[in-house]
């Protein structure tokens, strides 16, 4: 599955979840999946918690997040940067 195919699994609709990016056909936020992955949850754990998801949906979430970081970023506070460097 290509990156473009993965991105087609994401939906942004102002009428659904106030326009937050969701997995198409669900109200599961992309950020929820990314947060779970960042916390160390496995694909299997996420699939178990959200049975309406497919494995490709989980892979689409970080792809979407990566696309956002190509041109946009959130500056980190100096405290966070110090923790990262430590």
N, C-alpha and C positions, 0 to 999 in steps of 0.2 A: 504494500500500500504506500503510495507516494505521500509527500507532505501535503500536497494539494488535496488529495483524497481525505487525509485526516482532518484538514481544516473544514471540509464540507460537513463534518460531523458537529460543528459548532454553530450555534444560532444566536443572533443578537436581535431581539425584538422588543421594542419599548413597551409592548403590552404584556410581556412575560418577564417576571422577576425584575420589573423596573428597568429593563434593558441590559441587565447583567448578562455577560456571555454564559450560555448554558449548553449542555449537550443537547443536540437537536432532538426534539420530541419529548424532552424531559424538563423538569425545573431544577435540575442538578447543575449548580454553578461550576464553571471551569475552575474558579478559585478554590472551591471546596476540594476538588480532586488534586490540584497542585499543592494545597496545604497538606493534604493527607500524604502525598508522595514525599514532600519535604520533611514531614515528621517521621518518615521511615516506613510507612504502611506499604505493604506489598500489593501488587495487582490483585492477588487472590483475596486479600483482606478487603480491599475496596469493592471488588465484585460481590463479596459476601454481604457487605453492608448495604450495597446498592444494586440489587439483582437486576434492575432494568438496564444496567450498563453492559456494554460489550467491551472486550479487551481493547478494541480499537478506539473506543471512546476515551479510555484512560490514557492511551498514547496520544490522543488528539489534544488533551489538556496542556501538557508541557510544550507541545509543538506550537500551540496558540500563544502560550506565555513567551516562548522564545521569539516568535514573530514580533511581539510587542516590544521586546528589548532591543530589537535591531535599530529602532529610531527613537525610542523613548526610554528614559530611565528615571528612577527616583533617587535623588542624592541621599546618601547615608550620612547619619550624624557622625561626628568625630568619635563619639563613644563606640558606636558600632564598628567603625573602621579600626579603632584601636583593638577591639575584641577579635576582629578578623585577623589582624596582623599578629596577635599574640599566640 
